Amino acid sequence: MTRTLLVRLGAAAATAAAALAVSCTAQPDRAEPTPLTTTGHPTLVAFLATETTGADPSALQITTLKSMAQQYGPAGLRTVIVDTAKSTPDQLVNFGHDWQLSNITVRPDTDGSLAKAEDVNSAPAVLLFDESARLNKRWNGRVNNPDLAFALQALGLERAGT
C-alpha cells in the first residue's frame, strides 16, 4: 500500500512540475521598448543622483558610463542616465554639458515612475537591455569598467578601434 501511494504521489508531483514548467515558459518576455529603451540597439541605463559630490558613487559611475559610451557607442550602444535626485528638466539643462555627455541621453525622473517601472530603489543602479529591449543584466550599486565591458561584449558589441 505504501508503495502504491508513493507511485501515485510521484505521478502527481511530476504532473504538477510539468504544469509549472509550462506556465513558466509561457510567460512572455518583455520584448517591447520602454521609455528608456529601443529595439535594435542594446541600451545601458543608469539610475544616478545627478546632485552629487565627487566622492558619491553616482558621480564615479558617470565616468564609467562615459567610457562605455565612447568605446561601444559606435557599435550601436545607447546610453541613458536617469536622474534619481528628482531634478526638473530645467535643472538638468546644463548637466550633460557640464559633464561632457554629448553621446549620453539624460532623463529626469521627477515623479520616480521610471525607477519604479524598472524596480530601482537606490542609486546608482545600472541596467543593460539587449537589442530586443529585454533586461540582460542588472547591477545594484556601482559597476566597474571591466564588468560592463564584458557584459557588452557578451551581447556581441565590439569596442571602437578593435
NUSEDREN-470463 format. One record per residue: residue in one letter; x, y, z of N, C-alpha, C in turn. Coordinates in steps of 0.2 Angstrom, whole numbers, plus 5000, padded with zeros to 4 digits. Layout:
BEGIN
AXYZXYZXYZ/...
// end
This chain:
BEGIN
M500449945000500050005000500450065000/T501050065004501450125004501750134998/R501950084994502250084988501850114983/T501150094983500650124978500550204979/L500550214986500450284987501050334985/L501650304986502250344983502250344976/V502050294972502050304965501550354963/R500950354966500450404965500650474966/L500950484972501250544974501750574969/G502150524967502650544962502350564955/A501850524953501550544947501250614947/A500850624953500550694954501050744954/A501650734958502150784958502450804951/A502550744947502850754940502350794936/T501650784937501150824933501150894935/A501250904942501250974944501851014942/A502450974942503051004939503051024932/A502750974928502650994921502151054920/A501651054923501151114923501551174924/L501951174930502351234932502851254927/A503151204924503651224919503351254913/V502751234911502351264905502151334907/S501951344913501651414914502251454915/C502851434917503451474917503751494911/T503751444906503951464899503451504895/A502851494897502351534893502351604895/Q502651624900502651704902503051734897/P502751784894503151824888503651864891/D504251864888504751914889504551984887/R504752034891504652104889505052114883/A504752114877505152124871504952194868/E504652234871504452294868504852354871/P504952404868505352464871504952494877/T505352524881505152554887505252634885/P505152674890505352744889506052754888/L506452704891507152714891507552674886/T507152624882507552584878507252584871/T507552564866507352554859507552484857/T507152454852507352394849507852414844/G508252364843508852374838509452394840/H509452414846510152444849510152424857/P510752394859510752374866510752444870/T510552444876510452514879510752504886/L511152544888511452544895511052604899/V510652584904510352634908510552644915/A510752704917511052714924510552754927/F510352734933509952774938510452804943/L510552874942511052914946510752974949/A511052994955510853054958511353104955/T511053154951511453204947511753254952/E511453264958511653314963512153284967/T512753274965513253234969513853274971/T514253244975514953264976515353224973/G516053244972516553204969516653134971/A516453124978516553054981515953014980/D515453034978514753004978514852944973/P514552884974514552834969514252854962/S513752894962513452914956513952954952/A514352994955514753034951515352994948/L515552944952516052904950515752854944/Q515152844944514852794939514852834933/I514752904933514652944927515352934922/T515952934926516552924922516552854918/T516352804922516252734918515852734913/L515252774913514752774908515052814902/K515352864903515652904898516152854894/S516552824897517052774894516652724890/M516152694893515752644889515452674883/A515152734883514852764878515352784872/Q515952804874516452814869516652754866/Q516752704869517052644867516552604863/Y515952594865515452554862514852584858/G514852654859514352694855514352684848/P514952684845515052674838514752604835/A514752554840514552484838513752484839/G513452534842512752534842512452544849/L512852544854512652554861512352624862/R511752624865511452684868511552694875/T511652744878511752754885511352814887/V510952794893510452844896510652844903/I510652914906510652924913509952944915/V509752914920509052934923509252974930/D509053034931509153064937508653044942/T508953024948508553004953508553054959/A508853114958508853164963508253214962/K507753194958507053224957507153294954/S507753304950507853364947507353374941/T507153444940506653454934507053464928/P506753454922507153464916507553524916/D507253584918507653644918508253644922/Q508253604928508853594932509353554929/L509153514924509653464921509853494914/V509653554912509853584906510653584905/N510953604910511753604909512053544911/F511753494914512053434917512553404911/G512253384906512553354900513153394898/H513053454897513653494895514153504900/D514053514907514453514912514953454913/W514553394912514953334912515253304906/Q515153344900515353324893515053254891/L514353254892514053194890513653204883/S514053224878513753234871513453174868/N513653114870513353044867512953004872/I512753044878512353004883511753054884/T511153014884510453054885510353054892/V510153114895510053124902509253134902/R508953094907508253094908508053114915/P507653164916507353174923506853124925/D506853104931506353064934506053094940/T505653154939505453194944504953164949/D504553114946504053084950504253014952/G504852984950505052924951504752864947/S504352884942504052824939504452784935/L505052814932505452774928505852724933/A506052744938506352704943505952644945/K505352664947504852614949504652564944/A504652584937504452534932505052484931/E505652504933506252464932506452434939/D506052444944506152414951506852434954/V506952504953507552534955507452564962/N507752554967507652584974508152624976/S508752624973509352664976509752674970/A510152734971510652744965511352744968/P511852724964511752704957511452634956/A511152624951510952564948511052564941/V511252514938511452514930511052444928/L510752464922510352404919510652404911/L510752344909510852334902510352294899/F510052324893509552294889509852274883/D509652214880509852194874509552224868/E509652214862509352244856508652234855/S508352184859507652174859507252204865/A507652244868507352284874507252244880/R507552184880507552134886508052154891/L507952154898508452164903508952104902/N509552124901510052074901510452064907/K510552124911510952124917510852184921/R510852174927510752224932511252224937/W511552284939511952304944511652344949/N511552324955511352374960511952394964/G512052464963512752484966513152504960/R513752534961514252554956514552494953/V514552494946514852444942515552474939/N516052424938516652454935516752434928/N517252464925517352464918517352394915/P517852354918517852284916517252244916/D516852244921516152214921515752234916/L515652304915515252324909515552304903/A516152314902516452294895516352224893/F516352174898516252104897515552094896/A515052124899514352114898514152144891/L514452194889514352224882514652184876/Q515252154878515552104873515152044872/A514852024878514451964878513851974873/L513552034873513052054868513252054861/G513952054860514152054853514452124851/L514452164855514752234854515452234854/E515752264849516552274849516752344851/R517252354854517552414856517752454849/A517652514849517852554844518652554843/G518852544837519652544836519852474836/T519452424837519752354838519552314832/
// end
